[in-house]
């Protein structure tokens, strides 16, 4: 690290100690400290602001590591009438209660990062030097949260990014919670799945949709009868029926489409917008499609499974963060020519109301293969 960069970095360390109420030597000596509550709240706001998608869902602070879901959205009707004259007792109901098994548990998640000396040196002329160091860390934390939310299925004692590049083993995400606690809201197989090809090969679950570039009636010698659904609109209409009736016509309901579905049904639109799936993910932005699907606003979001769709309100998805669990250690590692930031926080991915969502998986935009007998 250059000497003039050293002065800037020392000022950054001193400011970090000041705002968190710890002695500067604690930070300078690479000791762990707990981030101050006010700073913790500000960091969460900055993480949300770093991503268009995260800005549309809510981060909820909680005091306990484990407990009942907060339930801040309305999930059920209230209006009723009771014949008290017949001795019947009025029974008030909680309009935010989702009545499921989904208690939350905030799991410790490490967000460790490192910045090479050469990069810090390159930033020394920037007046926002301290903000650059902060924001590059927070931006990746936001991206990681989106990946975990859509793809997480396990809380491993030791995670493996090489085997699970979408952070599937870091925490249990929203789609996992829907499959586990709201199985009646999941559609993952159609009537035309081939279960036996005559050679003892088991069938693979699939929902075939005759709406896309890969469905060629002439080349495939097929018709829409050779698919489970004639188009995505029909599939979404069926998916909506999996939701509680009082949510189905909510104007805030959206359809989140996986990139394979978008590219096959809306390829021209995506090209005209000069957006690719990679660019959308890189910028953490949302692509709103100009055409509704199944009567609902259709969007594409970063890191969502390629062959799936989710019908829900974005406000139905939450990230719970346990208060006063964000811990940091800032340490120089000259043997690696870098400054390392060891940081952790306890968090959980929560679906407030399973009756307000429908998940469709294993979508194939092509005709079904020759059908054989199901077991």
Secondary structure in CASP SS format (residue, H / E / C, confidence):
PFRMAT SS
TARGET T0000
AUTHOR 0000-0000-0000
METHOD secondary structure of the structure
MODEL  1
X C 1.00
X C 1.00
X H 1.00
X H 1.00
X H 1.00
X H 1.00
X H 1.00
X H 1.00
X H 1.00
X H 1.00
X H 1.00
X H 1.00
X H 1.00
X H 1.00
X H 1.00
X H 1.00
X H 1.00
X H 1.00
X H 1.00
X H 1.00
X C 1.00
X C 1.00
X C 1.00
X H 1.00
X H 1.00
X H 1.00
X H 1.00
X H 1.00
X C 1.00
X C 1.00
X C 1.00
X C 1.00
X E 1.00
X E 1.00
X C 1.00
X C 1.00
X H 1.00
X H 1.00
X H 1.00
X H 1.00
X H 1.00
X H 1.00
X H 1.00
X H 1.00
X H 1.00
X H 1.00
X H 1.00
X H 1.00
X H 1.00
X C 1.00
X C 1.00
X C 1.00
X C 1.00
X H 1.00
X H 1.00
X H 1.00
X C 1.00
X E 1.00
X E 1.00
X E 1.00
X E 1.00
X E 1.00
X C 1.00
X C 1.00
X C 1.00
X E 1.00
X E 1.00
X C 1.00
X C 1.00
X C 1.00
X C 1.00
X C 1.00
X C 1.00
X C 1.00
X C 1.00
X C 1.00
X C 1.00
X C 1.00
X C 1.00
X C 1.00
X C 1.00
X C 1.00
X C 1.00
X H 1.00
X H 1.00
X H 1.00
X C 1.00
X C 1.00
X C 1.00
X C 1.00
X C 1.00
X C 1.00
X C 1.00
X C 1.00
X C 1.00
X C 1.00
X C 1.00
X C 1.00
X C 1.00
X C 1.00
X C 1.00
X C 1.00
X C 1.00
X E 1.00
X E 1.00
X C 1.00
X E 1.00
X E 1.00
X E 1.00
X E 1.00
X C 1.00
X C 1.00
X E 1.00
X E 1.00
X E 1.00
X E 1.00
X H 1.00
X H 1.00
X H 1.00
X H 1.00
X H 1.00
X H 1.00
X C 1.00
X C 1.00
X C 1.00
X C 1.00
X C 1.00
X C 1.00
X H 1.00
X H 1.00
X H 1.00
X H 1.00
X H 1.00
X H 1.00
X H 1.00
X H 1.00
X H 1.00
X H 1.00
X H 1.00
X H 1.00
X H 1.00
X H 1.00
X H 1.00
X H 1.00
X H 1.00
X H 1.00
X H 1.00
X H 1.00
X H 1.00
X H 1.00
X H 1.00
X C 1.00
X E 1.00
X C 1.00
X C 1.00
X C 1.00
X C 1.00
X C 1.00
X C 1.00
X C 1.00
X C 1.00
X C 1.00
X C 1.00
X C 1.00
X C 1.00
X C 1.00
X C 1.00
X C 1.00
X C 1.00
X C 1.00
X C 1.00
X E 1.00
X C 1.00
X H 1.00
X H 1.00
X H 1.00
X H 1.00
X H 1.00
X H 1.00
X H 1.00
X H 1.00
X C 1.00
X H 1.00
X H 1.00
X H 1.00
X E 1.00
X E 1.00
X C 1.00
X C 1.00
X C 1.00
X C 1.00
X C 1.00
X C 1.00
X C 1.00
X C 1.00
X E 1.00
X C 1.00
X C 1.00
X C 1.00
X C 1.00
X C 1.00
X E 1.00
X C 1.00
X C 1.00
X C 1.00
X C 1.00
X E 1.00
X E 1.00
X E 1.00
X C 1.00
X C 1.00
X C 1.00
X C 1.00
X C 1.00
X C 1.00
X C 1.00
X H 1.00
X H 1.00
X H 1.00
X H 1.00
X C 1.00
X C 1.00
X C 1.00
X H 1.00
X H 1.00
X H 1.00
X C 1.00
X C 1.00
X E 1.00
X C 1.00
X C 1.00
X H 1.00
X H 1.00
X H 1.00
X H 1.00
X H 1.00
X H 1.00
X H 1.00
X H 1.00
X H 1.00
X C 1.00
X C 1.00
X C 1.00
X C 1.00
X H 1.00
X H 1.00
X H 1.00
X C 1.00
X C 1.00
X C 1.00
X C 1.00
X C 1.00
X C 1.00
X E 1.00
X E 1.00
X E 1.00
X E 1.00
X C 1.00
X H 1.00
X H 1.00
X H 1.00
X H 1.00
X H 1.00
X H 1.00
X H 1.00
X C 1.00
X H 1.00
X H 1.00
X H 1.00
X H 1.00
X H 1.00
X H 1.00
X C 1.00
X C 1.00
X C 1.00
X C 1.00
X H 1.00
X H 1.00
X H 1.00
X H 1.00
X H 1.00
X H 1.00
X C 1.00
X C 1.00
X C 1.00
X C 1.00
X E 1.00
X E 1.00
X C 1.00
X C 1.00
X C 1.00
X C 1.00
X E 1.00
X C 1.00
X C 1.00
X E 1.00
X E 1.00
X E 1.00
X E 1.00
X E 1.00
X C 1.00
X C 1.00
X C 1.00
X C 1.00
X C 1.00
X C 1.00
X C 1.00
X C 1.00
X E 1.00
X E 1.00
X E 1.00
X E 1.00
X C 1.00
X H 1.00
X H 1.00
X H 1.00
X E 1.00
X E 1.00
X E 1.00
X E 1.00
X E 1.00
X E 1.00
X C 1.00
X C 1.00
X C 1.00
X C 1.00
X E 1.00
X E 1.00
X E 1.00
X E 1.00
X E 1.00
X E 1.00
X E 1.00
X H 1.00
X H 1.00
X H 1.00
X C 1.00
X E 1.00
X E 1.00
X E 1.00
X E 1.00
X E 1.00
X E 1.00
X E 1.00
X E 1.00
X E 1.00
X E 1.00
X E 1.00
X E 1.00
X E 1.00
X E 1.00
X C 1.00
X C 1.00
X H 1.00
X H 1.00
X H 1.00
X E 1.00
X E 1.00
X E 1.00
X E 1.00
X C 1.00
X C 1.00
X E 1.00
X E 1.00
X C 1.00
X C 1.00
X C 1.00
X C 1.00
X C 1.00
X C 1.00
X C 1.00
X C 1.00
X C 1.00
X C 1.00
X C 1.00
END
